[in-house]
Amino acid sequence: MTERAPAPPPVDPGFGVYVHWPFCKAKCPYCDFNSHVRHAPPDQARFVAAFRAEIAHTRERIGQRRTHSVFFGGGTPSLMEPATVGAILDAIHEAWPLDARAEVTLEANPTSVEAGRFRGYRAAGVNRVSLGVQALDDAALKALGRMHSAEEALGAVAVARAAFERVSFDLIYARPDQRPQDWAAELQRAINEGCEHLSLYQLTIEEGTPFAALNRAGRLIVPEDELARALWDVTQETTRAAGLPAYEISNHARPGAESRHNLLYWRYGEYAGIGPGAHGRLDTPEGRVATSTERGPEAWVAKVEAQGHGVIADETLTRAEQADEYLLMGLRLMEGIDRARFARLAGRGFDPARVAALLEDGMIEELPGDRLRATALGLPVLDALVADLAA
C-alpha cells in the first residue's frame, strides 16, 4: 500500500453559491453534463436578469448568509462576457455579502480567444480559474473532441497564472491505449507548469453520450481494471512526489490550495444552486432541502420570468438521506468523515461489526478525532464501501 498524506483538520465550509452557465461551443463526446450548443449566441442580458431573479428568490427563502465561495460551472462559463460575470457577482453580493476572503472560481476552456477574457474576469471579481485542459497530447485532445491544442492550452495556463492568484486545470486519464509510462510523463509535464491544483479524472463511459455508443460498438475500448488501477497508482505517486497530494479522490493540491468551494460539497455544507439544471442544498426552517432547476436554458429563463425562479424539484431530506449524502461525499476526502456527525444526521451510529470488518480488510482506517476514511484499497471501490457502511 502506498503512503498517504496525513488528513488535514476539517473546518466549517460555510455557505456557497453555484452558478450554472449551460452553453458550449461544441458538445464533447464523453460529457453528460447539462450543456447545450446554440447556433446563435444567447441573450446574455436576459440571462443576467433571470440569474438576478433566482438569486433574489432564494434569498427570500433562506435569509441572510455570508458567501464563502462562488463557482461558475457549466457548460462553458468562459463564453460569458466579463460584464455578465460581474453582474451576477453583484447580485450574489447584494443577497449574501461575499466574505473578504471568498473564493470565486470560473471554469474556462483553454483557447486563446477565451484566455483573452481572463483579465476582464479578474476585474469582475473572479480570483480562481479552473481550465479544462483534459490532455497534453494533440491526438488525445482530438479524440476527446476538444477544440484546442496542447500548445494553446499551455499558453492559456500561462495567461491564467498572470491574471489570477489561483489556477487549476483538469486532465483526463485512463484513455484508450494509454500506458502508465506515457501518463506519468504527461502528468509530470502538467506539474511542471507550476499550478497549485490539479483535477485528474479517470475517463468514464456515461450513458447517452457518443462515447457510450462507440464503446458498445467496440470502437472505443477503455483500459481494463488492472491497467486502470496502475494508472491510478501512477497518479497518486507522481502527484505526491511533486508536493500535490490527493485531498479528494480526484483532486490534488499543494497544502492550502484546495478548492474551498468543492470542499463545501464534500464536507456537506450549504449551497444555493442558481441557473439551468443547478442543484442546491439549503438549510430552511423545514430542514435541509434538496433543490434542482429546469435543465433547458430557454425553458429555465421562461420559468424564471413567469414565477421568479426555475426550481422544479424541492424536497426536504430525511435524516437517513442526509446521512447517506454526508457519507457519500465525505468518504471522497482524505480527511474522512466525523462519526459523531454521521450519528447526529442518521439518528444512529455505524454498525460496529461492519466497521470492524472493513477495518480488518484494510478498506477504511481510523483517524484522530473519531474519524474514518477510506484507504488506498477502499477508494477505488468507494460506491461499494459507502453501501456497506450505510446499511
N, C-alpha and C positions, 0 to 999 in steps of 0.2 A: 504494500500500500504506500502510495506517495505521501510525503509530508505535506501537511496543510497549514495554512496561515492561522494564527490564533483568532478567535472571534472578537470583533470589536464590541465595546459596550453598546447595548441598544439605547436609543433615545426616542423621545416623543416626536413622531414625524410631523405633527402639526396638520394644517389644512392646505389643500392644494386644488388647483383648477386645471382640468384637461380641456383643451380646445381642439376640435377636430376640423381640419380643412380637407374636404373629401376629393379634391381634384388632382389628377395626374396628367402628364403629357402622354403617357402610354402605360398600359397595364402589364406589369411584369408577370411572366408565366408561372411563377411559383407563389404569387401573392393572393391571399384570400381576405385581405383587409377590405374595409369599406372605402374603396377608391373608385373613381369614375373619370372617364375620359370624355371631354366635350370638344366639339369642333370649334365652337365659338367661345371666347373667354367668358367666364361667369361675371355677373354684375357684382363687383366687389362691394360697392356702396350698399346694395340691397342686402348682401350677406352681413355686412357690419351692423346694419340696423337690426337684423334678426339675432345676431350674437348678443347685441346690447339688450334686446328684449328678453332673451332667455336667461341672461345673467341677472337681470332685474327680477325676473320671476323667481329664480332660485334664491336670491337674496331675501325676498319677501317670505319665502318658506322657512329658511333656516336661521335668518337673523344675522347678527354680527359675527364675523370671523376675522382673523388676521391671516393673510395669504403668505405661506412659506415657500410655495413653488408653483410655477405655471409651466405647462408643457403644451406646445403647439405640435400636434401629430397629424398623421394623415394616412393616405393621400400624400401630397407634397406641399407642405406649408411654405416652402421657398418659392412657390408660384404666386404667393401673396405679395402685394406691394408693401413696402415698409410702412406706408401710411395706414394700411389696413391692420397690420400688426399693432401699431401704435394705438389706434383707435380701440381695439379690443382690450389692450392692456389698460388703457384709461378707464374703460368700463369696469374691468375687474377691480381696479384700484378704488373706484367710486363705491363699489359694492362691498368689497372686503379689502381694506388697505393692505398694500404689499409691505411685508416686513423689510427693514432696511437691508437685510442680507438675503432677500428672496432669490431663489434660483429661477431663472426664466430661460427655458430651453426651446429651441426651434429645430425641427428636423429639416434637413436640406439635402437636395441632390447635389453631387459634386461636379456640376457642369460649370463651365466658365461664365455662362450667362447668369446663372443663379448666384455664383460666387460674387458677381458684380453688385449684388444687392446687400452683401454682408454688412458693410459699413452703415447702410441705412437701417438694417435690423438692430445693429448695436445702438444707434442713436435713438431708436424707438423704445429701447429698454431690454432687449434680449442680451443676456450675458453668457449664454452657453449654447453651442450649436452641436447637433448630432448629425453627422454626414453618412448618407447611405452609400458608402464606397462599394461594399459587398465582395469585391475581389481586386487583386492587384495583378491580374493576368488578363490580357485583352481577349483571348479566346474564351475564357470563362465568363467574362463580362458579356460577351456577345450571346453565349448560351443562356445566360441568366436574363437576357432581354434588357440589359442596361444600356443607357444612351450616352455613356461617357467611356473614355479610355482610361487605362491605369495612369498614364501621364497626366491627363486632365484632372483625374481625381486627386493626385498628389499635389497638383497646383492649387486646387481648391482647398486642400488641407492647409497649405502654406498661407493662403489668403485668410482662412478662418483663424489660424493661430495669431495672425497680425491684428485681427479685428476683435477677437473675443478673449476673455480671460480664461475660458474653459472650453475645451474642444474634445469631442468624442467621435469615433466613427465605427461603423458596423462592417463586419466581414461574415461571409457565409462559407462554411467548410463542409466536409463530407459530400463534396460534389462528385459527379460521375468521373471515374478513372483517377481520382485524386489520391496520391500516395503520401504517406506520413512525412517523408523527407521533403517533398515539394511544399506541403502545407507548412512545415517548420520554417522553410526558407521564406515563404510568403509572409508568414506571421512575423518573423524577425524583421523583415523589410518594413512592415507596418509599425512595429515597435520603434524602429529607428527614426520614425517621423517625430517622435518626442511627445505624442499626445498623452494626456493624463488618464484616459479612459478608453477602453475598447469593449464593444459588444460583439461577441463571437458566437454565431448561431449555427447549429447543425442544420443542414438542408432537410426539411421535412416535406413530404408529399401531401398536400392539402386537397381534400375532395372539392370538385368543382373548378379546379384550376387546369390550365393546359398541361402542366407537368403531370397531373394525375392521369390525364388521358394518355399521354406519352408513356407513362410508367406502366399502365395497364396493357398497352400495345407492345411492351417490351422494347421500346425505342429510347427509354431513359432509365438507366439502371443506377440506383444509389448504392453506396457501399453496404455490404452485409454487416451484421452486428459486430463481428470480431474486428474488422477494419475500422468501423465507426468508433469502436472503443479505443483502438490505437490512435486514431486522430484526436479523440477526446483527451487521451493521456498526453499527447504531444502539446495540445493546447494548454493544459494545466502546467506542465513542466516548463514550457517556454515562457509563459507569462510570469510565472512565479520567479523564475531565474532573473527576469528583467525588472522585478520590483512592481509588477502589476498583478498581484494575486487575485483569484476569483473572490468576490464578496457575495456573489449570487451565481446561480448555476451557469449563466451565460455571460456574465458581466465581470469585467476586470478593471481594476483601478489602482493608481498609486494611493497610499493611505491619505485619507482626507478628500479625495477627488471622486468619491462615489456619487452617483446620481441621486440627489436628495428627493426628487420627485418620484423616481421609481422605488426608492426605499419606502416612500409613503405607501405605495401599493403593497409592497411585500411585508411591511410592518402592520398592515391592515388599518391604515389611517383613514381619515375622512377626506373625500374629494368630490368636487362638482364636475359632472361631465356635460360639456357645452358643445353644441353643433351636431351635424347629421351623424347618427349612429354612435354617439358618445354614450359611455356608461358612467355612472356615478355611485358613490356610497355616501349617504348623507345621514347625519345624526339628527333626528327630529324628536319632538315630544312623544310621538308614537313608537319610537325605537329607531333602529338602524334600517334605512330604506335603500333598496337597490333600484336605480333608475336607468332607463335607456330611452333613446330618442329615435325618431323616424330616420331610417337609413338613407333614403333617397334625397339628394341635395335639394332638388326643386320642391319635392313634397314636404321636406322639413321647413323650408322657407315659407311655404304656403300655410302650414300649420302654425308657425310662429306668428305670422301676420294675422291669422284668424283668431288665435287664442292666447298669444303671448308666450308660448313655449311649444317645443316639438316633442314633449315627453309622450311615449306610447306605452311604457311599462313602468309601474311604480309599486313595488312590492315590499312590504315590511317583512324583514327576515326573522325567522325563528332563531332561538338560541342555538339549536343544533346546526342550522345553516351558517350562522355567523362563526361558530367554532370550526366547522369544516372549511370555510373560506380562510380563516386565520391559519389553519394547519396547512392548507394547500399553498398559500402564499409564503408563509413564514419558513417552511422547510426548504424553500429555494435558497435561503440565506445561509452564509457561513456562521452568522451569529445565532442561527437556530430560532427556536420558539421558547416562550415562557410557559412552563407547565401550569403555573398558577393562573395566568391569563386565559389559557385554554379552559381550565376548570371553571373560571368565572363565566365565560361565554357559554359553555356547554351545560353548566349545572352539574357536572360530574368530572372526575379525573380520568386519566387513561387507565385502561385495563392493565394492572401490574404484570400479569402473566405475558401479555403481548409485548410490553416494553422490555421485560426480561429476555424474551425470546429474540427480539430484534437486537438487543444489546449483545447477546451471546453470538448471534450470527454476524456481528460486525456491521450491521446496516445503519445503526444510529449510535451516537455516543452522548454521554452526559457532560455538561459544561457547568462551571460555577454559576451560582445564582439560580439553581433549579431549572436549568435549561436543557433542551435536547436539540441535536442537529443531526442531519443525515451525514453519513461518512462518504468517503470516496467510492465505496461499494454501493451505498444506498442512492446517491444522487442520480446515476443513470437509470434507475428504476423507480423514480420518485412517485409516479402515479400509484404503483402497487404499494409502496411504502405508506403513502397517505391513506389509502383504503384500509390497510391493515391497522394503522393506529386509530383511525376514526371509528372502526367497527365496535 
